[in-house]
Amino acid sequence: MKSTLGIQLPLSYLLIALLTAVVLGMVLLGSLRWYYADQQARYLEQSGQVITANLSQFLATKPTPQAVQSLVKRLNQESPTKVRVFSPQNTLLAGLETKQLLLEKRPLESLPTLPPPPSFAPEFNSGDSGLARLFAVSTLIMLSVNHPQTGQLLGFVELSSNSNAGDILAGIAVAWGVATLLALLVAAAAGAWMSRRIVHPMLGLSQVARAMRQGDWAARAKVQSNNEIGSLAEDFNRMAEQIESTVQTLRRFVGDAAHGLQTPLTALRSYLELASSEYHPPKHQEYLTQAEAQMQRLQILVSDLLQLSKLEHPDTLPTLFDLVQTLGQEAEVYASQAEQSGLRFVLGLPNQSLILTGQEMQIRLAVRNLLENALKFTANGTICLSLEQQGQQARVMVEDTGIGIPLEDLPNIFERFYQGRGAGIYGGSGLGLAIVQAVAQTHRGLVTAENTSDGAMFCLYLPLELPNEVTR
């Protein structure tokens, strides 16, 4: 990239500057040359009208060739305009190509008063250079001379002029060439500077991508500007964060699976080996029953692991739903289970709706895990599910009158596969509360656990969307 884009960008700046300078120079020089030629033509037309009027009076008197030559010579000496006179048959009567003839003894009374020549810019001291000749402006016009009374054709007059516009345009061309060189130098410097600003961050992105390819998932690009490249770096960093999170989730899933599956698989293998070597029917059936229990435990464990993995990377978009209605539907199922277990189920929900933005199925899963734990660890008494609004968040509370939580287990109960003292006899994968915590974190919330005077209480805090802020 450094050898291609880093070189192509300055070269493109040079090419653009060169093309721009050439086009502007051609337009400028062409416009000035046209302007000088137009001014010269206007001057010749005005001079031609004056000279034609005087020549018509002069030629009407039928002067001698010497008199015509004398008049034309004096006009050429006292005016920048070059004059030549032709006969009606288009033969030269007087002008630069005629031989020197004797002047007529009678002097001419007056010469025509010509208009002043066009005022051009000051001359540049370029001499008679090739560049000046290249830009030289020469104008020639020919007018007819008619008799003032009869209108008879007396001849033609030719007027030509070589102005100093060639020197002027040559000087401008030299100045344009110098300005073009300076513009190319500036364009090269600007191209190199822009190339560094563009290529350097892209090289940084390439280095970060190479580091991630080599296993450094924490590598991030440095955001140094607020332009499109800075936006690209921010998008790259967000993508890198998602990739890192996905890789960590995959590694954690593999580690959790290896950790969680090892014990039930070992037990399952042991029971199957014992069952295959036992020929006494009661013992054989007992081992098969234990193996089936381990299979069920494996199914629960794999299901919880998959649910936990999906929680960290949901594949559906958040939606708006009524948390009161959701908890009411879940309570119906567990109220029936509590009644069958001889427990009292209390439901406390507000009368008004509480709108939550999030994954409704995840919230249902978290509440189910909390209620299943309450049913599992409560032998008799009451289970209470309640909901209340606290400012901009909702608090879901699950209380029970069960065995409570040992104080030494409280700091660790939300860890994966953690089971407190005596909890193993109740079954489970050790992932239920970890799933609840993952749901809370996904919804930018919090879950807490504490002992009460009668048992334990879990609180799930979730941010709310107030009804007047929600667009259905």
N, C-alpha and C positions, 0 to 999 in steps of 0.2 A: 504493500500500500504506500509505503514511504517513497518508493522509486517510481510510482506511477501517478497517483493523485497529487502527491507533493510537487511533482514537476509539471504535470498537465495544467494545474490551476494557474501558476505564474505565466505559463506560455499562453493560456487562454486570455489572461489579462493583457499580455503584450499584443496579441493578435487583435483584440478588441480596440485597444488604444491606437494601434497602427491604422486599422481600417477607419476608425473615427477621424483620426488626424488627416488621412488621405482624402476622405470624402469632404471634410470641412475645408481643407486647403483647396481642393478642386473647385468647390462651390464658391469660395471666397475669391480666388484668382479669376475664375470665369466671370463672376458678377462684376468685379472691378474692371476687367478688360471690356466687358460689354458696356459698362457705364462710360469709360473713357472714349470708346468708339462712338457711342451715342452723342456725347458732348461734342466730339470733334465733327461729327456729321452736322449737328445743329449749327456749329460755328461756320462750317463751309457753306451751308445753305444760306445763312445770313450774309456772309461775305459775297457769295455768288449773286445774290439779288442786287447788292450794291454795285458790284463790278459789271454785271450784265446791263444794268441801267446806264452806267457811264459809257460802256463800250458801244451800246446801241447809238448813243448820241455821237460818239467819236467816229464810228464806222460809217455812220450816215453821211459824213462829210467826205467820204472816199479818200482817206489819208494814204500816204505812201507806205510801202512796207517798212521803210526805215522808221516812220513815225509810230507804227504799230509796235515794232520791236522795242523802240525807246520806252513806250508806255509800259509794255509788259515787263521790261527789264527793271524799271523803277518800282513796279508793283512787287516783283520778286525780291528786290533789295530791301524794301521798307515793310514787308509783311511776312509772317511765317508761312503764309499760304503760297504755294507754288502755282503759277498761272501759265496756261498755254492757250493760244488762240488758233482756231482752225477755220478754214474757208468752208463755204456751204458744201463743197465737194469733199470735205473731211481731210484736206491737206493742211499740214502745219504751216501757219503764217508766222507765228512768233512764240518763242518759248526757249527752253533750255537747249534743245537740240539744234536750233538755228544758228548759223554762223554770225559772228559779230559784224554788224552793218554800221555804216556811218550814221550818226544821229542827224535828224533833220535840224536845220539851223534855227527854225522858229521853235521857241520853248513851249512846252505844254503849260496851259494856264494853271491847271490844278489836277491833283490826283484824287481819286475817290477816297472818302473817309470810311475805313473798314471798321467793323465792330471789334472790340478787344477779344483776343483768343481766350478759350476756356481756361479757367484757373484750376490747375491741378495741384496735387500735393507737392511739396518740395522735392527736388530731384535727389536721388541717391548717387553717390560718386562711384558708380559701377563701370563707368567708361563705356566703350563700345564692346561690351562683352557678349559672348555667345548667348548667355542667359537673357540679356537685354534684347538682343535680336529675336530671341524666341518669343518674347512677350511684346514685341513691337506692335504698335497700333497705327496702321496706315489707312487713310480714308481718301477716296477719290470720287468726285461727282462731275458731271458734264451737263451744261445748260446751253440752251439755244439763245442766240442774239438776234433780235428782230428789229426792223426799222421802226422808230418811235411813231411815225405817222402812218405809214402804209402797212406795217406788219410784215414786210418782206424779210425773208431769212437772210441775214448778213453773215452768219457763221456760227461757230460754237466756241464756248470757253470751257476749259477744263481746269478744275481746282483740286489740288491734292495737298495733304499735310501729313507729316511725320511728327507726332507729339513725343514728349518725354515720358509717356505712359510706360514704355518698355522698361526704362530705368527704374521707374517707381515699382512696377510689378516684379521686376527682378529682385529689388531690395526686399519686397514683401515675401517673395518666395524663399529668399535666404533666411529671413526671420522665421518664416513658417517651418523651415527645415530644422532650425535650432530648437524651436518650440516643440517640434515633434520628437526630437531626441530627448529633451527633458521630460516630455510626457511619457515616453517609453521607459525612462529610468524610474519615474514615479510609479508607473503601472507595474513594473517589475518588483519594486519594493512593496507596493500594496498587495500584489499577488503572493509574494513570499509571506507577508504578514498574515493575510487571510488563509493561506495554505496552512500555516502553523496553527491558527485558531481552529481550523476545521479538522486537519489531519491529526493533530496532537490528541484531542479528546477521543477520536475514533481509534487511534492506536491504544489509548488507555482502555477503551471498551474491548478491543481485541485481546489485550493482555489479561483483563479480568475474565473474559470468556475462556482463554487458554488455562488460566488458573483453576477455574471451575471444572474444566474438562479433566484436569489432573487430580481432582478430588478436593480442592479447597472451596467448599460450598459457602464459606463465609465471605468470600471475596466480593467487593462491591466497587462500582465505578464512582469516581469523584465528580460531583455535579458542580461545575464552575461557572455556569452562565444560565440565564433565563430564556435563551433562544431555543430553536428547535433541537439543537444538539443536547442542550441541557435537559429538555423534555425527553429526548431519546434515552439519556443516561438514567433519568428517573424511572422511565418505563422498564429499562433493563434491570435496574435494581429491584423494582417490584416483582418482575418476573423471576429474578434470582432468589428473592425471598420465598416466593411460592415454590420454586424448585427445591430450595433447601428444606422448606417445611414438608414437602411431599417426601423427600428422601428420608428426613428424620422420622416421619410418620411410618414409612415403610420399614425402616430399621427397627423402630420401636415395636411395630407390629410383629416383625419376625422374632425379635427378642422376647416379647410378651408371649407369643405363641410357643416358642421353645421352652420358656419358663413354665407357662401354665399347662402345656400338654405333657410335660415330662412325667409328672406325678401320676395323673390318671392313666397314661399309657403304660407306665411301669406296673401299676396296680392291675390294669386290665390284662396285661401279659401274664402276671403272676397267677391271677384267678383262672385264666384259660389253661395255663400249664397244670395247675392243681386239678382242674376239672378233667383234663385229659388223662391224668394219672390216677384219678380216684374212681373206683368201681363200686363203691357203696352208694346206692341211689340217693339217700338223704344228703350226704356230703356233696355228691356230684351236683345235685340241684342247687344246693347253697352256694357253691362256687359260681355256677352259671348265673344265679341271681345277682351275686356281687359283681360279676363281669358286666351284666346288663346295666347295673347302676353306674358303673364307671363309664359305659358307653353314653348313657344319658348325660352324665357330667361333662363328657367330651363335647357332646352336641351343644350343651348350654354354653360351654367355654368358647367354642368356635363362633357361636352366634353372637355372644357378647363382644368378642374380639372384632368381628366384622362390623357390629354396630358402633363400637368405639372408633374404628377407622373411618367410618362414614361420617361420624360426628365432627371429626377434625377437618374433613374436606367434604362438605355437603354438595350434592349435585343438583339441588333445587334452589330457586331464588326465594328470599324471604317474602312472606305474605302478611296481610293484616287479618287478625282473628280475635275473637272475643274470648279472653282468658276465663271469664266466669262460665261461659257455656262449655268450654273445653273441660274444665275441672268437674263440672256437673256431670258430664257424660262419663268420665273416668270413675267418679264416685259411685255411680250406680253399680258397676261391676264389683268393686271391692266392698261395698256395703253388703252385698249379697254373700260374699265370701266370709266377711266378718261375722255375719249372722249365723252362717253354718258352723263357724268355729266357736260360737258362743260368746262373741265379743260384741261390744256396743260401738256403733260407728256414728260419729257426730260430724256433720257437714256445716260449715259456716261460710257462706258466700255473700258478697254485697248484692244489693238490689239493682244497682246500675252496672252497665257494661264497662269492662276494662279492656281497652284495645291494645294489643301487643303486636309489634312487628318482629317476625322471626319465623322459625321452622316449627309449625304446630306439632308435627309428629315427634320432633325431638322433645318438646315440652311434655307431651303425653308420656314418652318413654321415661323421662326423669321422674315424673310423678308416680308412675307405675313402680319404678324401682324403690322409691321411698315408701310407698304403701306396702309393697311386698315385704320389705325389711320390717316394717311395723307389725305386719301380720305374723312374720316368722318368729320375732323375738318377744311377742306378747302372748302369754298363756291365758290370761283372763284380764278383764278390765275394759278399757276404752281406747279407741283409735279416733283421732280427730284430724280432719282435713279442713283448713280454713284459708281464706284469702282476704287481704286488706291492702288498701292503697296508702303508700307513704310518700307523699310528694310526687316526684316524677318516676317512681318505681312501684312495682307490686311485690308483695311478700307472700309467698306460698309457704304455709306451715303444716308440717305433719308431726303430730304428737302421739305418744303412746304411753301406756302404763306397764311397759315390759321390763326387761332385766337391766336396761340402761347401758351405758358405755363405760368400760373401765377407764379411769383417768389416764393411765399410761398408754392407752390405745387412741385417745382423742386426737393427738397431733398427726396420726398416720392413717386414719380410717379412709381417707380419700385417695390413698396410694393404690396403684394397681396390684392386684393379687394379695393385698394385705387383709388378713383375717385376725381379729383379736382373739384373746384367750377364750376358749370354749366355743367360739363361733363356728369351728369346723364341723361340729356335730349337727349343725343346722343345714349343712350343704351350701351350695352356691359356688360361683366361680371366683369370687373376690374382686369382681369388676363392676358390681352394681353401683357403688358410690363413686367410683372413678368415672362412670358414664354420666352420673348426675353432675359431677364437677365439670366434665367436658361440655355438657349442654349449657351450663351457666357461663362458662368462658366464651363459648360460641356466641351467646347473646349479650356479651359484655356485662354479665351479671356476677353473682356470688352465691355460694352455698356454705352454710355454717351448720355445726352440730354442737349440741350441748346437753348436759343432763338436767333433768328437772327433779322435783321432789318425788314424782311418781314414776319417772321413766326417762325417756329421751325425747328431744325435739330437734327436727331438722328444718331449716329456713332456706328457701330459695328466693333470692332477690333478682328481679328482672326489670329492665327499663321499659317504661310505658310510652305509648303514643296517646295523648289526651284526645277525647272525642272531637273537640273543636279544631284539632290540628290534623285530623285524618281526612283524606280525600278518598271517598269510596269509588 
